[in-house]
Amino acid sequence: MQSAVLWSTSLQSSIRKTAKLAAAIGRGSGEAYQLALSGRGIVVVQASEGHPLPPQK
């Protein structure tokens, strides 16, 4: 859920609990909860949740 940056107000949003057996054996997304969006609109998602690299000299 920390990757979604913004979405159209026309979209319906909900939170889904995804902790299932598949997650325990490495087949899930790794997230306990996921943001679900449905409908027609635009979603902007950041590419990575990692730390930024230091500037190159």
C-alpha distance matrix in Angstrom:
0.0 3.8 5.4 6.0 9.2 11.2 12.5 15.9 17.0 18.7 15.6 15.0 11.6 10.9 8.9 10.3 11.5 12.0 14.1 17.3 20.3 19.0 16.3 19.2 21.3 18.9 18.3 14.7 11.4 11.4 8.4 9.8 7.4 5.7 5.6 9.1 11.2 15.0 18.0 19.5 17.9 16.1 12.5 12.2 9.8 10.8 12.7 12.1 10.6 14.2 16.9 19.0 22.5 25.5 27.7 30.5 34.1
3.8 0.0 3.8 5.8 7.8 10.8 13.2 16.9 18.2 20.4 17.8 17.7 14.4 14.2 12.4 14.0 14.9 15.2 16.9 20.1 22.8 21.4 18.4 21.1 23.1 20.4 20.2 16.9 13.4 12.9 10.3 12.2 10.6 9.4 9.2 12.6 14.1 17.8 20.6 21.5 19.4 16.9 13.2 11.8 9.1 8.8 11.0 9.9 7.8 11.4 13.6 15.7 19.2 22.1 24.3 27.2 30.7
5.4 3.8 0.0 3.8 6.2 9.4 11.6 15.4 17.5 19.4 16.8 17.4 14.6 15.1 13.8 15.2 16.5 16.3 18.4 21.2 23.7 21.7 19.1 22.1 23.5 20.4 19.9 16.8 13.1 13.5 11.6 14.2 12.4 10.3 9.6 12.3 13.2 16.7 19.1 19.5 17.2 14.4 10.6 8.8 5.5 5.4 7.6 7.4 6.9 10.7 13.2 14.6 18.0 21.1 23.0 25.7 29.3
6.0 5.8 3.8 0.0 3.8 5.9 7.8 11.6 13.7 15.6 13.2 14.1 11.6 12.8 12.5 14.5 16.6 16.9 19.5 22.3 25.2 23.3 21.0 24.2 25.7 22.9 21.9 18.6 15.0 15.9 13.6 15.6 13.0 10.3 8.3 10.4 10.3 13.8 15.9 16.2 13.8 11.2 7.4 6.3 4.6 6.6 9.6 10.6 10.5 14.3 16.6 17.5 21.0 23.9 25.4 28.2 31.7
9.2 7.8 6.2 3.8 0.0 3.8 7.2 10.8 13.0 15.5 13.9 15.4 13.4 15.2 15.4 17.8 20.0 20.6 23.1 26.0 28.9 27.1 24.6 27.8 29.3 26.4 25.5 22.3 18.6 19.4 17.0 19.0 16.4 13.9 11.5 13.4 12.7 15.8 17.2 16.9 13.9 10.9 7.7 5.5 5.3 6.6 10.3 11.6 11.6 15.0 16.6 16.9 20.4 22.9 24.0 26.9 30.3
11.2 10.8 9.4 5.9 3.8 0.0 3.8 7.1 9.3 11.9 10.8 12.8 11.6 14.2 15.2 18.0 20.7 21.7 24.6 27.3 30.4 28.6 26.6 29.9 31.4 28.6 27.4 24.1 20.7 21.8 19.2 20.7 17.7 14.9 11.8 12.9 11.1 13.7 14.6 14.0 10.8 8.3 5.9 5.3 7.3 9.7 13.2 15.0 15.3 18.8 20.3 20.5 23.9 26.3 27.2 30.0 33.3
12.5 13.2 11.6 7.8 7.2 3.8 0.0 3.8 6.5 8.4 7.3 9.8 9.4 12.7 14.5 17.1 20.3 21.4 24.6 27.1 30.2 28.4 26.8 30.3 31.8 29.1 27.4 24.2 21.0 22.6 20.0 21.3 18.0 14.8 11.4 11.3 8.6 10.6 10.9 10.3 7.3 5.5 4.3 6.2 8.9 12.1 15.2 17.4 18.0 21.6 23.6 23.8 27.1 29.7 30.4 33.1 36.4
15.9 16.9 15.4 11.6 10.8 7.1 3.8 0.0 3.8 5.3 5.8 9.1 10.2 13.9 16.5 19.2 22.6 23.9 27.3 29.5 32.7 31.0 29.7 33.3 34.7 32.2 30.2 27.0 24.1 25.9 23.3 24.3 20.8 17.6 14.0 13.1 9.7 10.4 9.5 8.3 5.3 5.4 6.6 9.2 12.3 15.6 18.6 21.1 21.8 25.4 27.2 27.2 30.5 33.0 33.5 36.2 39.4
17.0 18.2 17.5 13.7 13.0 9.3 6.5 3.8 0.0 3.8 5.5 7.8 9.4 13.0 16.0 19.1 22.6 24.3 27.8 30.1 33.5 32.2 30.8 34.3 36.1 33.9 31.9 28.5 25.8 27.4 24.4 24.9 21.2 18.4 14.6 13.7 10.5 11.0 10.0 9.8 7.9 9.0 10.0 12.5 15.3 18.5 21.7 23.8 24.1 27.7 29.5 29.8 33.2 35.6 36.2 39.1 42.2
18.7 20.4 19.4 15.6 15.5 11.9 8.4 5.3 3.8 0.0 3.8 6.7 9.5 13.2 16.6 19.1 22.8 24.4 28.1 30.0 33.3 31.9 31.0 34.6 36.1 34.0 31.7 28.5 26.1 28.1 25.3 25.8 22.1 19.0 15.3 13.5 9.9 9.0 7.1 6.8 6.3 8.9 10.8 14.0 16.8 20.3 23.1 25.5 26.1 29.8 31.9 32.2 35.5 38.1 38.7 41.4 44.6
15.6 17.8 16.8 13.2 13.9 10.8 7.3 5.8 5.5 3.8 0.0 3.8 6.3 10.0 13.2 15.5 19.2 20.7 24.3 26.2 29.5 28.1 27.2 30.8 32.3 30.3 28.0 24.7 22.4 24.5 21.7 22.2 18.5 15.4 11.8 9.7 6.1 5.6 5.0 6.3 6.1 8.3 9.0 12.5 14.7 18.3 20.9 23.0 23.6 27.3 29.7 30.3 33.6 36.5 37.4 40.0 43.4
15.0 17.7 17.4 14.1 15.4 12.8 9.8 9.1 7.8 6.7 3.8 0.0 3.8 6.9 10.6 12.9 16.6 18.5 22.0 23.9 27.3 26.3 25.6 29.0 30.8 29.1 26.8 23.5 21.5 23.4 20.4 20.2 16.5 13.8 10.4 8.1 5.6 5.3 6.4 9.1 9.8 11.7 11.7 15.0 16.4 19.9 22.4 24.1 24.2 28.0 30.5 31.6 35.0 37.9 39.2 41.9 45.3
11.6 14.4 14.6 11.6 13.4 11.6 9.4 10.2 9.4 9.5 6.3 3.8 0.0 3.8 7.1 9.9 13.5 15.5 18.9 21.1 24.7 23.8 22.6 26.0 28.0 26.3 24.4 20.8 18.6 20.2 17.0 16.7 13.0 10.4 7.0 5.6 4.6 6.7 9.2 11.8 11.7 12.5 11.3 14.0 14.7 17.9 20.4 21.6 21.3 25.1 27.6 29.0 32.5 35.4 36.9 39.7 43.2
10.9 14.2 15.1 12.8 15.2 14.2 12.7 13.9 13.0 13.2 10.0 6.9 3.8 0.0 3.8 6.5 10.0 12.5 15.8 18.0 21.7 21.2 20.1 23.2 25.5 24.2 22.4 18.7 17.0 18.2 14.9 13.9 10.2 8.4 5.9 5.2 6.6 8.8 12.0 15.0 15.2 15.8 14.1 16.5 16.4 19.2 21.4 22.1 21.3 25.0 27.7 29.6 33.0 36.0 37.9 40.7 44.3
8.9 12.4 13.8 12.5 15.4 15.2 14.5 16.5 16.0 16.6 13.2 10.6 7.1 3.8 0.0 3.8 6.7 9.4 12.4 15.0 18.7 18.5 16.9 19.9 22.4 21.2 19.8 16.1 14.3 15.1 11.6 10.3 6.6 5.7 4.7 5.9 8.9 11.6 15.1 18.0 17.9 18.0 15.6 17.3 16.3 18.6 20.6 20.6 19.4 23.0 25.7 27.9 31.4 34.4 36.6 39.4 43.0
10.3 14.0 15.2 14.5 17.8 18.0 17.1 19.2 19.1 19.1 15.5 12.9 9.9 6.5 3.8 0.0 3.8 6.1 9.3 11.5 15.2 15.0 13.9 16.8 19.3 18.4 16.7 13.1 12.1 13.1 10.1 8.5 5.4 5.1 6.3 6.7 10.3 12.6 16.3 19.4 19.8 19.8 17.4 19.1 17.7 19.9 21.2 21.1 20.1 23.4 26.5 28.9 32.1 35.4 37.7 40.3 43.9
11.5 14.9 16.5 16.6 20.0 20.7 20.3 22.6 22.6 22.8 19.2 16.6 13.5 10.0 6.7 3.8 0.0 3.8 6.0 8.6 12.3 12.8 11.4 13.9 16.7 16.3 15.2 11.7 11.3 11.4 8.6 5.9 4.5 6.5 9.1 10.2 13.9 16.3 20.0 23.0 23.3 23.1 20.4 21.7 19.8 21.5 22.5 21.8 20.4 23.3 26.4 29.2 32.3 35.5 38.1 40.6 44.3
12.0 15.2 16.3 16.9 20.6 21.7 21.4 23.9 24.3 24.4 20.7 18.5 15.5 12.5 9.4 6.1 3.8 0.0 3.8 5.8 9.4 9.2 7.9 10.8 13.3 12.7 11.4 8.0 8.2 8.7 6.9 5.2 5.4 6.8 10.2 11.1 14.9 17.1 20.8 23.6 24.0 23.5 20.7 21.8 19.5 21.0 21.3 20.5 19.4 22.2 25.4 28.3 31.1 34.5 37.1 39.4 43.1
14.1 16.9 18.4 19.5 23.1 24.6 24.6 27.3 27.8 28.1 24.3 22.0 18.9 15.8 12.4 9.3 6.0 3.8 0.0 3.8 7.1 8.0 6.1 8.0 11.1 11.3 10.9 8.1 9.1 8.3 7.3 4.9 7.3 9.8 13.4 14.7 18.5 20.9 24.6 27.4 27.7 27.0 24.0 24.8 22.2 23.1 23.2 21.8 20.4 22.6 25.8 28.9 31.6 34.8 37.8 40.0 43.6
17.3 20.1 21.2 22.3 26.0 27.3 27.1 29.5 30.1 30.0 26.2 23.9 21.1 18.0 15.0 11.5 8.6 5.8 3.8 0.0 3.8 5.4 5.5 6.9 9.3 10.4 9.6 7.8 10.2 10.1 10.3 8.6 10.7 12.5 16.0 16.6 20.3 22.1 25.8 28.7 29.3 28.9 26.1 27.1 24.5 25.6 25.3 24.2 23.1 25.2 28.5 31.6 34.0 37.4 40.3 42.2 45.9
20.3 22.8 23.7 25.2 28.9 30.4 30.2 32.7 33.5 33.3 29.5 27.3 24.7 21.7 18.7 15.2 12.3 9.4 7.1 3.8 0.0 3.8 5.4 5.1 6.7 8.9 8.5 8.3 11.6 11.4 12.6 11.5 14.1 15.8 19.4 19.9 23.5 25.2 28.8 31.6 32.2 31.7 28.9 29.7 27.0 27.8 27.1 25.8 24.8 26.5 29.8 32.9 35.0 38.5 41.4 43.1 46.8
19.0 21.4 21.7 23.3 27.1 28.6 28.4 31.0 32.2 31.9 28.1 26.3 23.8 21.2 18.5 15.0 12.8 9.2 8.0 5.4 3.8 0.0 3.8 5.4 5.4 6.4 4.9 5.2 8.9 9.6 11.4 11.5 13.8 14.7 18.2 18.6 22.0 23.6 27.1 29.6 30.2 29.4 26.7 27.4 24.6 25.3 24.3 23.2 22.7 24.4 27.9 30.8 32.7 36.3 39.1 40.6 44.3
16.3 18.4 19.1 21.0 24.6 26.6 26.8 29.7 30.8 31.0 27.2 25.6 22.6 20.1 16.9 13.9 11.4 7.9 6.1 5.5 5.4 3.8 0.0 3.8 5.5 5.2 5.3 4.0 6.8 6.2 8.2 8.5 11.4 12.8 16.5 17.6 21.1 23.3 26.9 29.3 29.4 28.3 25.2 25.5 22.5 22.9 22.0 20.5 19.6 21.2 24.6 27.6 29.7 33.1 36.1 37.8 41.4
19.2 21.1 22.1 24.2 27.8 29.9 30.3 33.3 34.3 34.6 30.8 29.0 26.0 23.2 19.9 16.8 13.9 10.8 8.0 6.9 5.1 5.4 3.8 0.0 3.8 5.7 7.5 7.6 10.2 8.7 10.9 10.7 14.1 16.0 19.8 21.1 24.7 27.0 30.6 33.0 33.1 32.0 28.9 29.0 25.8 26.0 25.0 23.0 21.9 23.0 26.1 29.4 31.2 34.5 37.7 39.3 42.8
21.3 23.1 23.5 25.7 29.3 31.4 31.8 34.7 36.1 36.1 32.3 30.8 28.0 25.5 22.4 19.3 16.7 13.3 11.1 9.3 6.7 5.4 5.5 3.8 0.0 3.8 5.8 7.8 10.9 10.2 13.2 13.7 16.8 18.1 21.8 22.8 26.2 28.2 31.7 33.9 34.1 32.9 29.9 29.9 26.7 26.8 25.3 23.5 22.9 23.7 26.9 30.0 31.5 34.9 37.9 39.2 42.7
18.9 20.4 20.4 22.9 26.4 28.6 29.1 32.2 33.9 34.0 30.3 29.1 26.3 24.2 21.2 18.4 16.3 12.7 11.3 10.4 8.9 6.4 5.2 5.7 3.8 0.0 3.8 5.8 8.1 7.7 11.2 12.7 15.5 16.4 19.9 21.0 24.2 26.4 29.8 31.7 31.6 30.1 27.0 26.8 23.5 23.3 21.7 19.9 19.5 20.3 23.6 26.5 28.0 31.5 34.4 35.6 39.2
18.3 20.2 19.9 21.9 25.5 27.4 27.4 30.2 31.9 31.7 28.0 26.8 24.4 22.4 19.8 16.7 15.2 11.4 10.9 9.6 8.5 4.9 5.3 7.5 5.8 3.8 0.0 3.8 7.0 8.3 11.2 12.8 14.9 15.0 18.3 18.9 21.9 23.6 27.0 28.9 29.1 27.9 25.1 25.3 22.3 22.7 21.1 20.0 20.1 21.4 24.9 27.6 29.2 32.8 35.5 36.7 40.4
14.7 16.9 16.8 18.6 22.3 24.1 24.2 27.0 28.5 28.5 24.7 23.5 20.8 18.7 16.1 13.1 11.7 8.0 8.1 7.8 8.3 5.2 4.0 7.6 7.8 5.8 3.8 0.0 3.8 5.5 7.7 9.3 11.1 11.3 14.6 15.4 18.6 20.7 24.2 26.2 26.3 25.2 22.2 22.5 19.5 20.2 19.1 18.0 17.8 19.6 23.2 25.9 27.9 31.6 34.2 35.8 39.6
11.4 13.4 13.1 15.0 18.6 20.7 21.0 24.1 25.8 26.1 22.4 21.5 18.6 17.0 14.3 12.1 11.3 8.2 9.1 10.2 11.6 8.9 6.8 10.2 10.9 8.1 7.0 3.8 0.0 3.8 5.4 8.3 9.4 8.9 12.1 13.4 16.4 18.9 22.3 24.1 23.7 22.2 19.0 19.1 15.9 16.4 15.5 14.5 14.2 16.3 20.0 22.5 24.8 28.4 31.0 32.8 36.5
11.4 12.9 13.5 15.9 19.4 21.8 22.6 25.9 27.4 28.1 24.5 23.4 20.2 18.2 15.1 13.1 11.4 8.7 8.3 10.1 11.4 9.6 6.2 8.7 10.2 7.7 8.3 5.5 3.8 0.0 3.8 6.7 9.0 9.8 13.3 15.4 18.6 21.5 25.0 26.8 26.2 24.5 21.1 20.7 17.4 17.3 16.5 14.6 13.5 15.2 18.6 21.6 23.9 27.3 30.2 32.1 35.8
8.4 10.3 11.6 13.6 17.0 19.2 20.0 23.3 24.4 25.3 21.7 20.4 17.0 14.9 11.6 10.1 8.6 6.9 7.3 10.3 12.6 11.4 8.2 10.9 13.2 11.2 11.2 7.7 5.4 3.8 0.0 3.8 5.4 6.6 10.1 12.7 16.0 19.1 22.7 24.8 24.1 22.6 19.1 18.9 15.9 16.2 16.3 14.6 13.0 15.4 18.7 21.7 24.4 27.7 30.6 32.8 36.5
9.8 12.2 14.2 15.6 19.0 20.7 21.3 24.3 24.9 25.8 22.2 20.2 16.7 13.9 10.3 8.5 5.9 5.2 4.9 8.6 11.5 11.5 8.5 10.7 13.7 12.7 12.8 9.3 8.3 6.7 3.8 0.0 3.8 6.9 10.5 12.9 16.6 19.6 23.3 25.8 25.4 24.3 21.0 21.3 18.5 19.2 19.7 18.1 16.2 18.7 21.6 24.8 27.6 30.8 33.7 36.1 39.7
7.4 10.6 12.4 13.0 16.4 17.7 18.0 20.8 21.2 22.1 18.5 16.5 13.0 10.2 6.6 5.4 4.5 5.4 7.3 10.7 14.1 13.8 11.4 14.1 16.8 15.5 14.9 11.1 9.4 9.0 5.4 3.8 0.0 3.8 6.9 9.5 13.1 16.2 19.9 22.4 22.0 21.2 18.0 18.7 16.4 17.6 18.7 17.7 16.0 19.1 22.0 24.8 28.0 31.1 33.7 36.3 39.9
5.7 9.4 10.3 10.3 13.9 14.9 14.8 17.6 18.4 19.0 15.4 13.8 10.4 8.4 5.7 5.1 6.5 6.8 9.8 12.5 15.8 14.7 12.8 16.0 18.1 16.4 15.0 11.3 8.9 9.8 6.6 6.9 3.8 0.0 3.8 6.2 9.7 12.9 16.6 18.9 18.5 17.6 14.5 15.4 13.3 15.1 16.3 16.0 15.0 18.4 21.5 23.9 27.0 30.3 32.6 35.1 38.8
5.6 9.2 9.6 8.3 11.5 11.8 11.4 14.0 14.6 15.3 11.8 10.4 7.0 5.9 4.7 6.3 9.1 10.2 13.4 16.0 19.4 18.2 16.5 19.8 21.8 19.9 18.3 14.6 12.1 13.3 10.1 10.5 6.9 3.8 0.0 3.8 6.6 10.2 13.6 15.8 15.2 14.4 11.6 12.9 11.7 14.1 16.0 16.3 15.6 19.3 22.2 24.1 27.5 30.6 32.6 35.3 38.9
9.1 12.6 12.3 10.4 13.4 12.9 11.3 13.1 13.7 13.5 9.7 8.1 5.6 5.2 5.9 6.7 10.2 11.1 14.7 16.6 19.9 18.6 17.6 21.1 22.8 21.0 18.9 15.4 13.4 15.4 12.7 12.9 9.5 6.2 3.8 0.0 3.8 6.7 10.4 13.0 13.2 13.2 11.1 13.5 12.9 15.9 17.6 18.6 18.5 22.2 25.2 26.9 30.1 33.4 35.2 37.6 41.3
11.2 14.1 13.2 10.3 12.7 11.1 8.6 9.7 10.5 9.9 6.1 5.6 4.6 6.6 8.9 10.3 13.9 14.9 18.5 20.3 23.5 22.0 21.1 24.7 26.2 24.2 21.9 18.6 16.4 18.6 16.0 16.6 13.1 9.7 6.6 3.8 0.0 3.8 7.0 9.4 9.5 10.0 8.6 11.7 12.3 15.8 17.7 19.4 19.8 23.5 26.4 27.5 30.8 33.9 35.3 37.8 41.4
15.0 17.8 16.7 13.8 15.8 13.7 10.6 10.4 11.0 9.0 5.6 5.3 6.7 8.8 11.6 12.6 16.3 17.1 20.9 22.1 25.2 23.6 23.3 27.0 28.2 26.4 23.6 20.7 18.9 21.5 19.1 19.6 16.2 12.9 10.2 6.7 3.8 0.0 3.8 7.0 8.6 10.4 10.3 13.9 15.0 18.7 20.4 22.5 23.2 26.9 29.8 30.8 33.9 37.1 38.3 40.6 44.2
18.0 20.6 19.1 15.9 17.2 14.6 10.9 9.5 10.0 7.1 5.0 6.4 9.2 12.0 15.1 16.3 20.0 20.8 24.6 25.8 28.8 27.1 26.9 30.6 31.7 29.8 27.0 24.2 22.3 25.0 22.7 23.3 19.9 16.6 13.6 10.4 7.0 3.8 0.0 3.8 6.5 9.5 10.8 14.6 16.5 20.3 22.2 24.6 25.7 29.3 32.0 32.7 35.7 38.8 39.7 42.0 45.5
19.5 21.5 19.5 16.2 16.9 14.0 10.3 8.3 9.8 6.8 6.3 9.1 11.8 15.0 18.0 19.4 23.0 23.6 27.4 28.7 31.6 29.6 29.3 33.0 33.9 31.7 28.9 26.2 24.1 26.8 24.8 25.8 22.4 18.9 15.8 13.0 9.4 7.0 3.8 0.0 3.8 7.2 9.8 13.5 16.0 19.7 21.6 24.4 25.9 29.4 31.9 32.1 35.0 38.0 38.5 40.7 44.1
17.9 19.4 17.2 13.8 13.9 10.8 7.3 5.3 7.9 6.3 6.1 9.8 11.7 15.2 17.9 19.8 23.3 24.0 27.7 29.3 32.2 30.2 29.4 33.1 34.1 31.6 29.1 26.3 23.7 26.2 24.1 25.4 22.0 18.5 15.2 13.2 9.5 8.6 6.5 3.8 0.0 3.8 6.9 10.3 13.3 16.9 19.1 22.0 23.5 26.9 29.2 29.2 32.1 34.9 35.3 37.6 40.9
16.1 16.9 14.4 11.2 10.9 8.3 5.5 5.4 9.0 8.9 8.3 11.7 12.5 15.8 18.0 19.8 23.1 23.5 27.0 28.9 31.7 29.4 28.3 32.0 32.9 30.1 27.9 25.2 22.2 24.5 22.6 24.3 21.2 17.6 14.4 13.2 10.0 10.4 9.5 7.2 3.8 0.0 3.8 6.7 10.0 13.5 15.6 18.7 20.3 23.6 25.8 25.6 28.4 31.2 31.6 33.8 37.1
12.5 13.2 10.6 7.4 7.7 5.9 4.3 6.6 10.0 10.8 9.0 11.7 11.3 14.1 15.6 17.4 20.4 20.7 24.0 26.1 28.9 26.7 25.2 28.9 29.9 27.0 25.1 22.2 19.0 21.1 19.1 21.0 18.0 14.5 11.6 11.1 8.6 10.3 10.8 9.8 6.9 3.8 0.0 3.8 6.5 10.1 12.5 15.3 16.6 20.1 22.4 22.4 25.4 28.3 29.0 31.4 34.8
12.2 11.8 8.8 6.3 5.5 5.3 6.2 9.2 12.5 14.0 12.5 15.0 14.0 16.5 17.3 19.1 21.7 21.8 24.8 27.1 29.7 27.4 25.5 29.0 29.9 26.8 25.3 22.5 19.1 20.7 18.9 21.3 18.7 15.4 12.9 13.5 11.7 13.9 14.6 13.5 10.3 6.7 3.8 0.0 3.8 6.9 9.5 12.4 13.9 17.1 19.1 18.9 21.9 24.6 25.2 27.6 31.0
9.8 9.1 5.5 4.6 5.3 7.3 8.9 12.3 15.3 16.8 14.7 16.4 14.7 16.4 16.3 17.7 19.8 19.5 22.2 24.5 27.0 24.6 22.5 25.8 26.7 23.5 22.3 19.5 15.9 17.4 15.9 18.5 16.4 13.3 11.7 12.9 12.3 15.0 16.5 16.0 13.3 10.0 6.5 3.8 0.0 3.8 6.4 8.8 10.4 13.7 16.0 16.2 19.2 22.3 23.3 25.7 29.3
10.8 8.8 5.4 6.6 6.6 9.7 12.1 15.6 18.5 20.3 18.3 19.9 17.9 19.2 18.6 19.9 21.5 21.0 23.1 25.6 27.8 25.3 22.9 26.0 26.8 23.3 22.7 20.2 16.4 17.3 16.2 19.2 17.6 15.1 14.1 15.9 15.8 18.7 20.3 19.7 16.9 13.5 10.1 6.9 3.8 0.0 3.8 5.8 7.5 10.4 12.4 12.4 15.4 18.5 19.6 22.1 25.7
12.7 11.0 7.6 9.6 10.3 13.2 15.2 18.6 21.7 23.1 20.9 22.4 20.4 21.4 20.6 21.2 22.5 21.3 23.2 25.3 27.1 24.3 22.0 25.0 25.3 21.7 21.1 19.1 15.5 16.5 16.3 19.7 18.7 16.3 16.0 17.6 17.7 20.4 22.2 21.6 19.1 15.6 12.5 9.5 6.4 3.8 0.0 3.8 7.2 9.2 11.7 11.6 14.0 17.4 18.6 20.5 24.2
12.1 9.9 7.4 10.6 11.6 15.0 17.4 21.1 23.8 25.5 23.0 24.1 21.6 22.1 20.6 21.1 21.8 20.5 21.8 24.2 25.8 23.2 20.5 23.0 23.5 19.9 20.0 18.0 14.5 14.6 14.6 18.1 17.7 16.0 16.3 18.6 19.4 22.5 24.6 24.4 22.0 18.7 15.3 12.4 8.8 5.8 3.8 0.0 3.8 5.5 8.4 9.2 11.8 15.4 17.3 19.4 23.2
10.6 7.8 6.9 10.5 11.6 15.3 18.0 21.8 24.1 26.1 23.6 24.2 21.3 21.3 19.4 20.1 20.4 19.4 20.4 23.1 24.8 22.7 19.6 21.9 22.9 19.5 20.1 17.8 14.2 13.5 13.0 16.2 16.0 15.0 15.6 18.5 19.8 23.2 25.7 25.9 23.5 20.3 16.6 13.9 10.4 7.5 7.2 3.8 0.0 3.8 6.8 8.9 12.0 15.3 17.8 20.3 23.9
14.2 11.4 10.7 14.3 15.0 18.8 21.6 25.4 27.7 29.8 27.3 28.0 25.1 25.0 23.0 23.4 23.3 22.2 22.6 25.2 26.5 24.4 21.2 23.0 23.7 20.3 21.4 19.6 16.3 15.2 15.4 18.7 19.1 18.4 19.3 22.2 23.5 26.9 29.3 29.4 26.9 23.6 20.1 17.1 13.7 10.4 9.2 5.5 3.8 0.0 3.8 6.5 9.0 12.3 15.2 17.5 21.1
16.9 13.6 13.2 16.6 16.6 20.3 23.6 27.2 29.5 31.9 29.7 30.5 27.6 27.7 25.7 26.5 26.4 25.4 25.8 28.5 29.8 27.9 24.6 26.1 26.9 23.6 24.9 23.2 20.0 18.6 18.7 21.6 22.0 21.5 22.2 25.2 26.4 29.8 32.0 31.9 29.2 25.8 22.4 19.1 16.0 12.4 11.7 8.4 6.8 3.8 0.0 3.8 6.5 9.2 12.3 15.0 18.3
19.0 15.7 14.6 17.5 16.9 20.5 23.8 27.2 29.8 32.2 30.3 31.6 29.0 29.6 27.9 28.9 29.2 28.3 28.9 31.6 32.9 30.8 27.6 29.4 30.0 26.5 27.6 25.9 22.5 21.6 21.7 24.8 24.8 23.9 24.1 26.9 27.5 30.8 32.7 32.1 29.2 25.6 22.4 18.9 16.2 12.4 11.6 9.2 8.9 6.5 3.8 0.0 3.8 6.5 9.0 11.8 15.2
22.5 19.2 18.0 21.0 20.4 23.9 27.1 30.5 33.2 35.5 33.6 35.0 32.5 33.0 31.4 32.1 32.3 31.1 31.6 34.0 35.0 32.7 29.7 31.2 31.5 28.0 29.2 27.9 24.8 23.9 24.4 27.6 28.0 27.0 27.5 30.1 30.8 33.9 35.7 35.0 32.1 28.4 25.4 21.9 19.2 15.4 14.0 11.8 12.0 9.0 6.5 3.8 0.0 3.8 6.5 8.6 12.1
25.5 22.1 21.1 23.9 22.9 26.3 29.7 33.0 35.6 38.1 36.5 37.9 35.4 36.0 34.4 35.4 35.5 34.5 34.8 37.4 38.5 36.3 33.1 34.5 34.9 31.5 32.8 31.6 28.4 27.3 27.7 30.8 31.1 30.3 30.6 33.4 33.9 37.1 38.8 38.0 34.9 31.2 28.3 24.6 22.3 18.5 17.4 15.4 15.3 12.3 9.2 6.5 3.8 0.0 3.8 6.5 9.3
27.7 24.3 23.0 25.4 24.0 27.2 30.4 33.5 36.2 38.7 37.4 39.2 36.9 37.9 36.6 37.7 38.1 37.1 37.8 40.3 41.4 39.1 36.1 37.7 37.9 34.4 35.5 34.2 31.0 30.2 30.6 33.7 33.7 32.6 32.6 35.2 35.3 38.3 39.7 38.5 35.3 31.6 29.0 25.2 23.3 19.6 18.6 17.3 17.8 15.2 12.3 9.0 6.5 3.8 0.0 3.8 6.5
30.5 27.2 25.7 28.2 26.9 30.0 33.1 36.2 39.1 41.4 40.0 41.9 39.7 40.7 39.4 40.3 40.6 39.4 40.0 42.2 43.1 40.6 37.8 39.3 39.2 35.6 36.7 35.8 32.8 32.1 32.8 36.1 36.3 35.1 35.3 37.6 37.8 40.6 42.0 40.7 37.6 33.8 31.4 27.6 25.7 22.1 20.5 19.4 20.3 17.5 15.0 11.8 8.6 6.5 3.8 0.0 3.8
34.1 30.7 29.3 31.7 30.3 33.3 36.4 39.4 42.2 44.6 43.4 45.3 43.2 44.3 43.0 43.9 44.3 43.1 43.6 45.9 46.8 44.3 41.4 42.8 42.7 39.2 40.4 39.6 36.5 35.8 36.5 39.7 39.9 38.8 38.9 41.3 41.4 44.2 45.5 44.1 40.9 37.1 34.8 31.0 29.3 25.7 24.2 23.2 23.9 21.1 18.3 15.2 12.1 9.3 6.5 3.8 0.0
